[in-house]
């Protein structure tokens, strides 16, 4: 709740900075505000509050809010050196802060109306941010495509919510959960129809196969800065919302939906990884890898045990910081070369050993190779799934991550090929971001116990 | 009596909705959509929710329809300029929509004996009760939705603002 309030206030301040002419200090103010929000979030740890029955503040909320705030802070570090559109900067800051506020609503909702509002705040901000480069055809296409498909998916969520209300006469997710366990054998068909519709809508938001078609185009077309936001913060919020909904409401009817999600997860892992193999554009590779990672994270939802929350938290943090550092290097390279092709990374290792090292750490982590966070993320999520007897699906996931090594390492190999005369320069904020992300990735890989112990 | 009204209004709503899809001219589609919204507003009145019916007509049949017409006019869509769709697309769309219809129709089965049991309060649609629900139980979502509107507003201004042409 405090995170929500501070983010909304920061957003309003950013919006007003245009009128009151303090744009110069706005950036530092936002960074300070985000640090303060992280501090407040940490201070709140261990509390339990229910706000008007609409928002719940528990360890799950605080842990995922922490991931969102931390990723948001790192993302704002990236903004400093890469923001091209100086005229609209305060509007852009305001919208991204509001999107983060919406993400906080999505991780802390206790009522389906709040879930809907959170999803809409995040989505509408993203539709706008995707189409901010008005002169670029790709950006326009991305924004419009995302808007049309996202509105369709929201329609599904809304219809599902209405049917659930019709069956259970409440929007409160805990009351729905109690209703499901009490009337387990006599649930009406309308309830199951609602469940399926909500599942379809949420699967769209997390870009699970077969509802992933928007993701590669939108991720590639949007400005790279916004893609980094979508792939990390929006995904974190959507997955936390997905897990909370299914654990609280639908754990009583697990047998009804687990087959569907199982097939969805397997297809997402295989299709995401295999399609990523065929791409030549690094941004598109990262887009398909984010689809594939959604498949791994669905395993945490399937696990439905006390390890689900912790393993999903670990996975999302590891994935978010690794992706952010990959996107940061991609932005620096693309600013110089003018395209996001894999070949533009040629010779990076010779001229920029630091950037090359960061990319290697990020790729190792995304592929799930031991000394990095990504390995333990996959390890925890797989053990959680095996504990609930999803051995076959875990084997599929392991095959998928072996396939993923090929395309993650392709970029590493390209970096060591050939000679490149021009040096890629990065600003001090991006440098700080790269250092923080790489240190965190390695630190989480060496000492995973702390984070995984947070949610039990 | 109410039941006959219900069936009559439902027939009208579905009939006009079909006409929206079937008519070739987009302006006709918009006009049929207005009629469809009016029949749905009739449903609200049957449910004793006069305020919602009025809001529905003002917002949908009034404001949103005007927006639709503006878009049609600005983009000059009042001709049959839509390219023909491939037969695969048509088959897939029909199959998907038909299956969805099947699921919805099947899900109505048993809906008259819902285990939730409690009869809905039929005065909840009245203005006083609606206000009480909105500002007591749903106070927080009401406030949070202001963030949503702020985002939409800032975004509309940002996208709509004319850019200075840069050399």
HADDOCK unambig.tbl for C-alpha pairs under 7 A between the chains (distance, minus, plus):
assign (segid A and resid 54 and name CA) (segid B and resid 140 and name CA) 6.86 0.50 0.50
assign (segid A and resid 91 and name CA) (segid B and resid 154 and name CA) 6.69 0.50 0.50
assign (segid A and resid 95 and name CA) (segid B and resid 151 and name CA) 5.99 0.50 0.50
assign (segid A and resid 98 and name CA) (segid B and resid 147 and name CA) 6.84 0.50 0.50
assign (segid A and resid 98 and name CA) (segid B and resid 151 and name CA) 6.84 0.50 0.50
assign (segid A and resid 113 and name CA) (segid B and resid 141 and name CA) 6.91 0.50 0.50
assign (segid A and resid 114 and name CA) (segid B and resid 141 and name CA) 5.89 0.50 0.50
assign (segid A and resid 117 and name CA) (segid B and resid 145 and name CA) 6.50 0.50 0.50
assign (segid A and resid 121 and name CA) (segid B and resid 148 and name CA) 5.03 0.50 0.50
assign (segid A and resid 124 and name CA) (segid B and resid 152 and name CA) 6.94 0.50 0.50
assign (segid A and resid 125 and name CA) (segid B and resid 151 and name CA) 6.28 0.50 0.50
assign (segid A and resid 128 and name CA) (segid B and resid 155 and name CA) 5.84 0.50 0.50
assign (segid A and resid 167 and name CA) (segid B and resid 114 and name CA) 6.42 0.50 0.50
assign (segid A and resid 167 and name CA) (segid B and resid 116 and name CA) 6.53 0.50 0.50
assign (segid A and resid 168 and name CA) (segid B and resid 116 and name CA) 5.41 0.50 0.50
assign (segid A and resid 169 and name CA) (segid B and resid 116 and name CA) 6.40 0.50 0.50
assign (segid A and resid 188 and name CA) (segid B and resid 110 and name CA) 6.30 0.50 0.50
assign (segid A and resid 188 and name CA) (segid B and resid 111 and name CA) 6.51 0.50 0.50
assign (segid A and resid 188 and name CA) (segid B and resid 114 and name CA) 6.39 0.50 0.50
assign (segid A and resid 189 and name CA) (segid B and resid 107 and name CA) 4.62 0.50 0.50
assign (segid A and resid 189 and name CA) (segid B and resid 108 and name CA) 6.99 0.50 0.50
assign (segid A and resid 189 and name CA) (segid B and resid 109 and name CA) 6.84 0.50 0.50
assign (segid A and resid 190 and name CA) (segid B and resid 107 and name CA) 4.61 0.50 0.50
assign (segid A and resid 190 and name CA) (segid B and resid 108 and name CA) 6.18 0.50 0.50
assign (segid A and resid 190 and name CA) (segid B and resid 111 and name CA) 6.81 0.50 0.50
assign (segid A and resid 193 and name CA) (segid B and resid 107 and name CA) 6.34 0.50 0.50
